[in-house]
């Protein structure tokens, strides 16, 4: 049997691809798995040809300096595809690179399964035609994506959101989460989620910490914890609060409210039922370009899925500690109208995310396509 080639360009893709690889291994140990990914994929039995640590970048302007490495890697993938050794390409997110891989696979006659497709509903709608030309099947993780892609001729299936599988394993009850973090039931707790990439940490950590300090002055006894994403080395001297590594669901469940960067972490809040404020800053050049191409009014995924402003958002110049503290204060207080309204909105978002088992569904699709 020919190889199944996974391409995941950053840590989150490595996580999602590893789940699919594990499910494929359970069903058929004979399928050779190769790919571009990280340690999780390697542990799942994928033979790596490149590691994600050397690839992950973000922002429009930041990508430029990585072009030579990406070009060389794309050339190597094209050679592999032309060799006839690959029976299926499984792409995970990372659209700037993976759309080129999809085109190369199409040219080589290799079927493509795209898991976690480009966010064409936010920007890059021009990619819809390219997806229709190059992708054999698409496994989408947001409920509205299936109909959108199908309208443009793409064989798309909503498989549910993969974080539901993580939550099923990793999300404790509230009292257990608090005991793990050394908190009592009586404590009022604010969680900070500054980001999963170094550039996000650099831009978010200081205003997030300043917001926490303001709230400590307003709310004596407030406890603050900082969630540190996998692979992030955060200097404890910069953050005078407990750092909790690689346990985001524990932090969400323990917190009364949170200040979080935008992205998938906001959907974790919905699954955990934790009210939040969303904030995001990027480089000036990247933001200027984004303003011209982003077509949706909200950036937080929790708000995008809801179709309404469930959580307050602060973007770019609006990331001001005093304003974010004003938005967080009622969310930290039990019985307030803003807190009750957001908890109800988060429950509606959770209901839209489908059921656990996304990786298993994608694995079945991959095995049906593999040749």
C-alpha positions in Angstrom: 0.0 0.0 0.0 1.2 3.5 -0.8 1.9 6.1 1.8 -0.7 8.4 3.4 1.1 11.8 3.6 0.1 14.1 6.4 0.9 17.8 6.2 0.5 19.8 9.4 2.5 23.1 9.6 2.1 24.0 13.3 1.5 22.7 16.8 -2.3 22.6 16.5 -2.2 20.8 13.2 0.3 18.3 14.8 -2.3 17.6 17.6 -5.2 17.1 15.2 -3.3 15.0 12.7 -2.0 12.8 15.5 -5.6 12.0 16.5 -6.4 10.9 13.0 -3.2 8.9 12.7 -4.0 7.1 15.9 -7.5 6.2 14.7 -6.1 5.0 11.4 -3.6 2.8 13.2 -6.4 1.2 15.2 -8.2 0.3 12.0 -5.3 -0.7 9.8 -1.8 -1.1 11.1 -0.6 -1.8 7.5 -1.1 1.7 6.2 2.3 3.5 6.0 2.0 7.0 7.5 4.5 9.7 6.6 4.3 13.5 7.0 5.3 16.9 8.1 4.4 17.4 11.7 5.6 17.3 15.3 6.2 15.1 18.3 2.6 14.0 18.7 2.4 12.8 15.1 5.7 10.9 15.5 4.3 9.2 18.7 1.2 8.3 16.7 3.3 6.3 14.2 3.9 8.9 11.5 7.4 8.9 10.0 8.3 12.6 9.8 10.1 14.2 6.8 10.0 17.7 8.4 9.3 19.0 11.9 6.7 21.7 12.5 9.0 23.6 14.8 10.9 24.9 11.8 7.8 26.0 9.9 5.2 27.7 12.1 4.8 31.4 11.5 1.9 33.8 11.7 0.7 37.0 10.1 1.1 38.2 6.6 4.4 40.1 6.9 6.0 37.5 9.2 5.7 34.8 6.4 8.1 36.5 4.0 11.3 35.5 5.8 10.3 31.8 5.7 9.7 31.6 2.0 12.9 29.9 1.0 12.4 27.0 3.5 8.8 26.6 2.4 9.7 26.6 -1.2 12.4 23.9 -0.7 9.9 21.8 1.3 7.2 22.2 -1.3 9.7 21.1 -4.0 10.5 18.0 -2.0 6.8 17.2 -1.6 6.3 17.5 -5.3 9.0 15.1 -6.0 7.5 12.6 -3.5 4.1 13.0 -5.1 5.5 12.4 -8.7 7.4 9.3 -7.5 4.1 7.4 -7.1 4.8 6.5 -3.5 1.9 8.5 -2.1 -1.7 7.2 -2.2 -3.4 10.0 -0.3 -2.5 13.4 1.0 -4.2 14.5 4.3 -3.9 18.3 4.8 -4.5 19.9 8.2 -5.1 23.6 8.3 -2.0 25.7 7.4 -3.6 27.0 4.2 -0.9 29.3 2.8 1.3 26.2 2.3 -1.3 23.4 2.1 -3.2 24.9 -0.8 0.0 24.6 -2.8 0.4 21.0 -1.7 -3.2 20.3 -2.8 -2.5 21.7 -6.2 0.6 19.6 -6.5 -1.3 16.5 -5.4 -4.0 17.2 -8.0 -1.4 17.5 -10.7 0.2 14.2 -9.7 -3.2 12.4 -9.6 -3.1 11.9 -5.8 -6.4 12.3 -3.9 -6.6 15.0 -1.2 -8.5 15.0 2.1 -8.4 18.4 3.7 -9.1 18.4 7.4 -9.7 21.9 9.0 -10.1 23.8 5.8 -9.1 27.5 5.2 -11.3 30.0 6.8 -12.8 31.2 3.5 -15.8 32.6 5.4 -13.5 35.1 7.0 -11.1 35.9 4.2 -9.7 34.3 1.2 -13.0 33.5 -0.5 -11.1 33.2 -3.7 -9.7 29.9 -2.4 -13.1 28.3 -2.8 -12.6 27.7 -6.5 -9.1 26.3 -5.8 -10.5 24.0 -3.2 -13.1 22.7 -5.6 -10.4 22.0 -8.2 -7.9 20.3 -6.0 -9.6 18.7 -2.9 -11.2 15.3 -3.2 -13.0 15.6 0.2 -13.1 18.2 2.9 -13.6 17.4 6.6 -14.8 20.7 8.3 -15.0 21.5 12.0 -17.4 24.4 12.1 -21.1 23.8 11.6 -21.7 26.4 8.9 -18.7 25.4 6.7 -20.3 22.2 5.2 -23.1 24.1 3.4 -20.8 26.9 2.3 -18.2 24.6 0.7 -20.9 22.4 -0.8 -22.4 25.4 -2.5 -19.1 25.8 -4.3 -18.8 22.3 -5.5 -16.6 20.9 -2.7 -17.5 17.5 -1.2 -17.5 18.7 2.4 -18.6 16.9 5.6 -19.0 18.4 9.1 -17.2 16.0 11.4 -17.6 17.9 14.7 -14.9 20.0 16.4 -11.8 18.0 17.6 -11.6 19.9 20.8 -14.6 18.0 22.0 -12.5 14.8 22.0 -9.8 16.7 24.0 -12.4 17.9 26.5 -13.8 14.5 27.0 -10.4 13.3 28.2 -8.8 16.5 29.7 -11.6 18.6 31.2 -12.1 18.0 34.9 -15.1 19.0 37.1 -14.9 22.5 38.5 -14.0 21.4 42.1 -11.3 19.0 40.9 -9.8 21.7 38.6 -9.6 24.1 41.6 -8.0 21.5 43.8 -5.4 20.8 41.1 -4.5 24.5 41.0 -4.6 25.0 44.8 -7.7 27.1 44.7 -10.7 27.0 47.0 -14.4 27.1 46.0 -14.6 30.6 47.7 -11.8 32.1 45.5 -12.7 34.4 42.7 -10.5 33.4 39.8 -9.4 35.2 36.6 -7.5 33.2 34.0 -5.2 34.7 31.3 -4.7 33.0 27.9 -2.2 35.2 26.1 -1.5 32.8 23.2 0.0 29.7 21.8 2.8 31.3 19.7 5.7 33.3 20.7 4.6 36.3 18.7 1.2 36.2 20.4 2.8 36.1 23.9 5.0 39.1 23.0 2.0 41.2 22.0 -0.6 40.1 24.6 1.2 39.3 27.9 1.9 42.8 29.1 -1.6 44.2 28.5 -3.2 41.0 29.9 -1.1 41.3 33.1 -1.9 45.0 33.4 -5.6 44.2 33.1 -5.2 41.6 35.9 -3.5 44.1 38.1 -6.3 46.6 37.7 -8.8 44.0 38.6 -6.9 43.0 41.7 -7.1 46.6 42.9 -10.8 46.7 42.2 -11.6 43.2 43.6 -9.4 42.4 46.6 -8.6 38.8 47.0 -8.9 38.1 43.3 -6.8 35.1 42.2 -5.1 35.1 38.8 -3.6 32.2 36.9 -1.9 32.2 33.5 -2.4 29.3 31.1 0.8 28.5 29.2 0.4 26.6 25.9 2.4 23.5 25.0 5.9 24.4 23.7 5.8 27.9 25.1 8.6 28.9 27.5 7.2 31.8 29.5 9.6 33.7 31.8 8.1 33.5 35.3 9.8 36.8 36.2 7.4 38.6 33.7 4.2 37.1 35.1 3.8 37.4 38.9 1.1 34.8 38.9 1.0 31.0 38.9 1.8 29.5 35.4 -0.2 26.5 34.4 1.5 24.5 31.6 -0.4 22.4 29.0 -3.6 22.2 31.0 -5.9 24.7 29.4 -9.2 22.9 30.2 -8.2 22.7 33.9 -7.7 26.4 33.9 -11.0 27.1 32.0 -12.9 25.0 34.5 -11.3 26.5 37.5 -11.8 30.1 36.4 -14.8 32.4 37.0 -13.9 34.4 33.9 -11.0 34.8 31.5 -9.1 37.1 29.2 -8.2 35.2 26.1 -6.6 35.8 22.7 -8.9 35.0 19.8 -9.0 31.6 18.1 -9.8 28.0 19.2 -9.2 28.9 22.9 -12.5 30.9 22.8 -14.3 27.7 21.8 -12.6 25.9 24.7 -14.3 28.6 26.9 -17.7 27.6 25.4 -17.1 23.9 26.1 -16.0 24.7 29.6 -18.8 27.2 30.2 -16.4 30.0 31.3 -17.3 33.6 30.5 -14.5 35.5 28.7 -13.3 38.7 27.0 -11.5 38.3 23.7 -8.5 40.3 22.7 -6.0 40.3 19.9 -3.1 42.3 18.6 -0.8 41.6 15.6 1.9 43.4 13.7 1.0 46.8 12.1 1.6 45.6 8.6 -0.4 42.4 9.1 -3.3 44.2 10.7 -3.4 46.8 7.8 -3.7 43.9 5.3 -6.2 42.0 7.4 -8.5 45.0 7.6 -8.7 44.9 3.8 -9.4 41.2 3.4 -11.3 40.0 6.4 -15.0 40.0 5.6 -16.6 39.1 9.0 -17.5 41.6 11.7 -16.1 39.5 14.6 -12.8 37.7 15.1 -13.4 35.5 18.2 -14.4 32.0 17.0 -16.9 31.8 19.8 -18.7 34.8 18.3 -18.3 33.6 14.8 -19.9 30.3 15.6 -22.6 32.0 17.6 -23.4 34.4 14.8 -23.8 37.1 17.5 -21.5 39.0 20.0 -21.5 36.5 22.9 -18.1 37.7 24.3 -16.7 41.3 24.2 -13.9 41.8 21.7 -10.9 44.2 21.8 -8.7 44.3 18.7 -5.4 46.0 18.0 -5.5 49.6 19.4 -8.6 48.7 21.5 -6.5 46.3 23.6 -6.5 48.7 26.6 -6.2 47.3 30.1 -8.8 49.7 31.6 -11.4 48.9 29.0 -10.8 45.1 29.2 -11.0 45.3 33.0 -14.4 47.1 32.7 -15.7 44.2 30.6 -14.3 41.5 32.8 -15.5 42.8 36.2 -19.2 41.9 35.8 -18.2 38.5 34.4 -16.2 37.7 37.5 -19.2 38.6 39.8 -21.9 35.9 40.3 -25.5 36.8 39.5 -24.8 39.7 37.2 -26.8 40.1 34.0 -23.7 40.2 31.7 -22.4 36.9 33.2 -25.8 35.1 33.0 -26.2 36.3 29.3 -22.8 35.1 28.3 -23.1 31.7 30.0 -26.3 31.1 28.1 -24.6 32.2 24.8 -21.7 29.9 25.4 -24.1 26.9 25.9 -25.6 27.7 22.5 -22.2 27.7 20.9 -21.3 24.3 22.6 -24.4 22.8 21.2 -23.4 23.8 17.6 -20.0 22.1 17.8 -21.3 18.6 17.1 -20.4 15.5 19.0 -17.0 13.9 20.0 -15.3 11.6 17.5 -14.0 14.0 14.8 -10.6 12.2 14.5 -12.4 8.8 14.1 -14.6 10.2 11.4 -11.7 11.7 9.5 -9.7 8.4 9.8 -12.6 6.5 8.2 -12.7 9.1 5.3 -8.9 8.7 4.9 -8.9 5.0 4.8 -11.8 5.0 2.2 -9.7 7.3 0.0 -6.3 5.7 0.4 -5.0 3.7 -2.5 
